[in-house]
């Protein structure tokens, strides 16, 4: 197994370097390259692999500078405040303009839009992600179809990627294999939102310096938390819980003195320092 892992890692490293070297055009990733011929359509879903990897907790494997430029290019070129986020545009003009007459290339698919909106939110561009979500909502309210987003047909399943915007806004990312919950909300200020897992559901509330997780039904098992900074206090109800805080990359990892289990009607409160 170790040999397989090393081989896959080597393949990924070569593929990632080639992806950056061959496809990045200085502003975004070209649709394809064949020798000296390039297709310069700016696709909204050019970063779908990065979106999915980040959502399941895997690290990025491409140039972070190129990634940031591509995100900005997609939003600048493809987003229209009135209609939403087009699947593709041709910012470099050329023969790619002809492709936009294709309904798929020039269309707006809310499943792609929601995915990119959640990626924006998770990439320190919460306001821009919110603009995309608002545009989608207005578009379907005008059409009288808030519960039927038409893509390749009515009630198309890709629009369920809207759930990813909730995960990005609340920063609620559980890892059941280690009992670790990442809680890094992108949404600014105070908010009240749901969390849902196979074991239960509840609410996440931020009010001032306190970020709370309440279990409404079922249970939430925790051995550790990943949060923005070391807290002043953690409690369940009125009972303080012991913990250790240590750096974990750019965030703080909180390990509890003993495993923590939230059951129905219990609330875990994380109080940040003054």
C-alpha positions as CSV (number, residue, x, y, z in Angstrom):
1,X,0.0,0.0,0.0
2,X,2.8,2.4,0.8
3,X,4.2,1.9,-2.7
4,X,0.8,2.6,-4.3
5,X,0.5,5.8,-2.2
6,X,3.9,7.0,-3.3
7,X,3.2,6.3,-6.9
8,X,-0.2,8.1,-6.8
9,X,1.5,11.1,-5.0
10,X,4.2,11.3,-7.7
11,X,1.5,11.2,-10.4
12,X,-0.5,13.9,-8.7
13,X,2.6,16.2,-8.4
14,X,3.5,15.8,-12.1
15,X,-0.1,16.3,-13.2
16,X,-0.6,19.4,-11.0
17,X,2.6,21.0,-12.3
18,X,1.6,20.2,-15.9
19,X,-1.9,21.6,-15.3
20,X,-0.4,24.9,-14.2
21,X,2.3,25.0,-16.9
22,X,0.2,24.1,-19.9
23,X,-3.3,25.5,-19.1
24,X,-2.8,28.7,-17.1
25,X,-2.9,31.6,-19.5
26,X,-1.9,34.4,-17.1
27,X,-5.5,35.1,-16.0
28,X,-7.3,31.7,-15.8
29,X,-7.1,28.1,-16.9
30,X,-7.7,27.6,-20.6
31,X,-10.4,25.0,-21.5
32,X,-7.9,22.9,-23.5
33,X,-4.5,23.0,-25.2
34,X,-3.5,20.9,-28.2
35,X,0.0,21.8,-29.2
36,X,0.0,25.5,-30.3
37,X,-3.8,25.6,-30.4
38,X,-5.6,26.8,-27.3
39,X,-9.2,27.2,-26.4
40,X,-9.5,30.3,-24.3
41,X,-13.0,30.0,-23.0
42,X,-13.2,31.1,-19.4
43,X,-15.3,28.3,-17.8
44,X,-16.9,28.8,-14.4
45,X,-16.3,25.2,-13.5
46,X,-12.6,25.2,-14.3
47,X,-11.9,24.9,-10.6
48,X,-14.5,22.2,-9.8
49,X,-11.7,19.7,-8.7
50,X,-10.3,22.3,-6.3
51,X,-13.8,23.0,-5.0
52,X,-14.5,19.3,-4.3
53,X,-11.1,18.7,-2.8
54,X,-11.4,21.6,-0.4
55,X,-15.0,20.6,0.6
56,X,-13.8,17.1,1.7
57,X,-10.7,18.5,3.5
58,X,-7.9,17.7,0.9
59,X,-5.2,20.3,0.3
60,X,-4.9,22.3,-2.9
61,X,-2.3,20.9,-5.4
62,X,-2.1,23.8,-7.9
63,X,-0.4,27.2,-7.7
64,X,-2.1,29.3,-5.1
65,X,-1.2,32.5,-7.0
66,X,-2.8,31.0,-10.2
67,X,-5.8,29.8,-8.2
68,X,-6.4,33.3,-6.8
69,X,-6.1,34.9,-10.2
70,X,-8.5,32.3,-11.8
71,X,-11.1,32.9,-9.1
72,X,-11.0,36.6,-9.7
73,X,-11.2,36.2,-13.5
74,X,-14.2,33.9,-13.3
75,X,-16.2,36.3,-11.1
76,X,-15.1,39.4,-13.1
77,X,-15.8,37.9,-16.6
78,X,-18.7,35.5,-16.0
79,X,-20.9,37.1,-13.3
80,X,-23.8,39.3,-14.3
81,X,-25.7,41.0,-11.4
82,X,-29.0,40.7,-13.2
83,X,-28.8,37.1,-14.4
84,X,-26.1,35.3,-12.5
85,X,-23.0,33.4,-13.4
86,X,-22.6,32.2,-17.0
87,X,-21.1,28.8,-17.7
88,X,-18.5,30.4,-19.9
89,X,-17.4,33.7,-21.5
90,X,-14.8,34.6,-24.1
91,X,-12.8,37.4,-22.5
92,X,-10.0,37.0,-25.1
93,X,-12.5,37.1,-28.0
94,X,-11.3,35.1,-30.9
95,X,-13.1,32.0,-32.3
96,X,-14.3,31.1,-28.8
97,X,-17.1,33.8,-29.2
98,X,-18.8,31.4,-31.6
99,X,-19.0,28.7,-28.9
100,X,-21.1,31.0,-26.7
101,X,-24.1,30.6,-29.1
102,X,-24.3,27.1,-27.7
103,X,-26.9,27.1,-24.9
104,X,-24.6,25.0,-22.7
105,X,-21.6,27.3,-23.0
106,X,-23.6,30.6,-22.7
107,X,-26.2,29.3,-20.2
108,X,-26.6,29.7,-16.5
109,X,-26.8,26.5,-14.5
110,X,-27.5,27.0,-10.8
111,X,-25.7,23.8,-9.8
112,X,-22.4,25.3,-11.2
113,X,-23.2,28.7,-9.8
114,X,-23.9,27.4,-6.3
115,X,-20.6,25.4,-6.3
116,X,-18.6,28.4,-7.3
117,X,-20.4,30.6,-4.9
118,X,-19.5,28.3,-2.0
119,X,-15.9,28.2,-3.3
120,X,-15.8,32.0,-3.2
121,X,-17.2,32.0,0.4
122,X,-14.6,29.5,1.5
123,X,-11.8,31.5,-0.2
124,X,-12.2,34.8,1.7
125,X,-14.7,36.2,-0.9
126,X,-17.9,35.8,1.1
127,X,-19.5,39.0,-0.3
128,X,-19.0,37.9,-3.9
129,X,-20.3,34.4,-3.1
130,X,-23.4,36.0,-1.5
131,X,-23.9,38.1,-4.7
132,X,-24.0,35.0,-6.8
133,X,-26.5,33.3,-4.5
134,X,-28.7,36.4,-4.5
135,X,-28.7,36.6,-8.3
136,X,-29.7,32.9,-8.6
137,X,-32.6,33.5,-6.1
138,X,-33.9,36.6,-7.9
139,X,-33.7,34.9,-11.3
140,X,-35.9,32.0,-10.2
141,X,-38.3,34.1,-8.2
142,X,-38.9,36.2,-11.4
143,X,-39.5,32.9,-13.2
144,X,-41.9,31.7,-10.5
145,X,-39.8,28.5,-10.1
146,X,-37.9,28.8,-6.8
147,X,-38.1,25.0,-6.4
148,X,-37.3,24.0,-9.9
149,X,-34.0,25.1,-11.3
150,X,-33.9,24.3,-15.0
151,X,-30.5,23.1,-16.3
152,X,-30.5,20.0,-18.6
153,X,-34.1,19.7,-17.6
154,X,-36.6,20.4,-14.8
155,X,-35.8,19.5,-11.2
156,X,-32.2,18.8,-12.2
157,X,-30.2,17.4,-9.3
158,X,-27.0,19.5,-9.7
159,X,-28.8,22.4,-8.0
160,X,-28.4,20.5,-4.8
161,X,-24.9,21.9,-4.7
162,X,-26.7,24.8,-3.0
163,X,-26.0,22.9,0.3
164,X,-22.3,23.6,-0.2
165,X,-23.0,27.3,0.3
166,X,-24.4,26.5,3.8
167,X,-21.3,24.5,4.6
168,X,-19.0,27.3,3.4
169,X,-21.0,30.0,5.2
170,X,-21.1,28.1,8.5
171,X,-17.7,26.4,8.1
172,X,-19.2,23.3,9.6
173,X,-17.0,20.4,8.3
174,X,-17.1,17.1,10.3
175,X,-14.5,14.4,10.0
176,X,-16.1,11.3,11.4
177,X,-13.0,9.2,11.1
178,X,-11.2,11.3,13.7
179,X,-14.1,12.8,15.6
180,X,-12.9,16.2,14.6
181,X,-15.2,19.1,13.7
182,X,-13.9,22.1,11.8
183,X,-15.9,25.2,12.6
184,X,-14.7,28.2,10.6
185,X,-17.7,30.3,9.6
186,X,-17.2,32.5,6.5
187,X,-20.4,34.4,7.2
188,X,-19.6,37.7,9.0
189,X,-21.2,39.0,12.2
190,X,-24.0,37.2,14.1
191,X,-26.0,34.4,12.4
192,X,-28.3,31.5,13.1
193,X,-28.0,28.5,10.8
194,X,-28.7,24.7,10.7
195,X,-26.2,21.8,10.8
196,X,-27.1,18.4,9.6
197,X,-25.3,15.0,10.0
198,X,-26.4,11.4,9.8
199,X,-26.3,11.2,13.6
200,X,-28.4,14.2,14.3
201,X,-29.1,17.9,13.6
202,X,-29.2,21.2,15.3
203,X,-28.2,24.9,15.0
204,X,-25.1,27.0,14.9
205,X,-25.4,30.4,16.4
206,X,-22.9,33.2,16.7
207,X,-23.8,36.0,19.0
208,X,-21.0,38.5,19.8
209,X,-18.0,36.6,21.1
210,X,-19.8,33.3,21.5
211,X,-20.1,30.6,18.8
212,X,-22.6,27.9,19.9
213,X,-23.5,24.4,18.5
214,X,-26.9,23.2,19.7
215,X,-28.1,19.6,19.2
216,X,-31.8,19.5,18.6
217,X,-32.1,15.8,17.8
218,X,-29.7,12.8,17.8
219,X,-26.1,13.3,18.9
220,X,-22.8,14.9,18.0
221,X,-19.7,13.1,19.1
222,X,-16.5,15.2,19.3
223,X,-12.9,14.5,20.3
224,X,-11.5,17.7,18.8
225,X,-12.4,21.0,17.2
226,X,-10.6,23.1,14.6
227,X,-11.4,26.8,15.1
228,X,-9.9,30.2,14.1
229,X,-8.2,31.0,17.4
230,X,-7.7,29.6,21.0
231,X,-10.9,30.3,23.0
232,X,-11.2,31.8,26.4
233,X,-13.6,29.1,27.6
234,X,-15.6,26.2,26.3
235,X,-18.7,24.9,28.1
236,X,-21.6,22.5,27.7
237,X,-24.6,24.2,29.3
238,X,-23.1,25.8,32.4
239,X,-20.3,23.3,32.8
240,X,-16.8,24.2,31.6
241,X,-14.9,21.6,29.7
242,X,-11.1,21.1,29.8
243,X,-9.1,21.3,26.6
244,X,-5.7,21.9,25.1
245,X,-5.1,24.3,22.2
246,X,-2.4,23.9,19.7
247,X,-1.6,25.4,16.2
248,X,-2.9,23.4,13.3
249,X,-1.7,25.1,10.1
250,X,-3.4,28.5,10.0
251,X,-6.0,27.5,12.6
252,X,-6.2,26.2,16.1
253,X,-6.8,22.6,17.1
254,X,-8.8,22.1,20.3
255,X,-8.4,18.6,22.0
256,X,-10.8,17.9,24.8
257,X,-9.6,16.2,28.0
258,X,-12.3,13.6,27.4
259,X,-14.5,12.8,24.4
260,X,-17.5,15.1,24.3
261,X,-21.0,14.0,23.3
262,X,-23.8,16.5,22.6
263,X,-27.3,15.0,22.8
264,X,-30.7,16.6,22.2
265,X,-31.2,20.0,23.9
266,X,-27.5,20.3,24.8
267,X,-25.4,23.3,23.7
268,X,-21.7,23.6,23.3
269,X,-20.6,27.2,23.6
270,X,-17.1,28.5,22.5
271,X,-16.2,31.9,23.9
272,X,-13.5,33.8,22.2
273,X,-11.1,36.1,24.2
274,X,-12.0,39.8,24.5
